[in-house]
Amino acid sequence: RPAAGLITAENDASYLFFGIRRDFHPATHWVVTGSFDAGYFEERERLELGLQLEFRTGLELAYQLGNRYRLGMALYHLSNGGFGERNPGTESAVVNLTIPIQ
């Protein structure tokens, strides 16, 4: 399924992205989601990733509640995929609550 979003960091860095998601249901109430995004990264001090074009890959494990809300944990990697002269990349671990749009 398609996805879009805006992520901001405490130092005013931001990442505007568009991407795709794929859900897998290994057991009742459990959802594993793989993701791939491409977007525009606005660098700031202390967070320089080498290029404005950045890619984010991720994997989420979530528990789906009866109302289709999901509570989960995701791991993400953000980098320019080697397209820039520098490619330091960054990782993040996120706890999230997903609320479906009806």
Secondary structure, 3 states (H helix, E strand, C coil): CEEEEEEECCCCCEEEEEEEEEEEEEECCEEEEEEEEEEEEECECCECCCCCEEEEEEEEEEEECCCCCEEEEEEEEEECCCCCCCCCCEEEEEEEEECCCC
